[in-house]
């Protein structure tokens, strides 16, 4: 496994719509290794909870999610998912949630956060890393991350969704406020 370099805001690849993959492409040794390297980059380097292929220089419709407990999410359950060609087919609820992005910073850490409107429950059609077609419903943090990563595959960044620009803050300020309240800022 190897850590993959990340594209940062301003890199044109983050604004391109990605190429969808067929089953043979999903199962190719190169893409199977890419999935493993993306998972390694997230889990071992503790860079974030989601990573889309454009963020590592590949314009393909692939994202990995690895949610782990953190200081500001201590009770979250571990969750891993590989999304290939995801399409959100049903949306429910709406809430403004705090969001950051590892491409909005240096050294692979999210340096910028803001409140973003997201659906609280979604149903997604996608292929998994084994090329199996799936359709599942997700809610809460899982739904938020899936929407964020699916946006990346369509050339959309979280800052495009921000309604109130006064909610922008740096990582350090976000963590001070999280530590002070000892909970996620919602």
Secondary structure, DSSP 4 states (H G I P E B T S, - for coil): --PPP---TT-GGGGSPPBP--HHHHHSHHHHHHHHHHHHHHHTTT--SEEEGGGGT--BSEEEEEE--BTTBTTPPPEEEEEEEEEEEEEE--EEEEEE-TTSSSTTS--EEEEEEE-SEEEEEEE-TTS-EEEEEEEHHHHHHHHHHHHHHTT--GGGT-S-GGG-EEHHHHHHHHHHHTS---
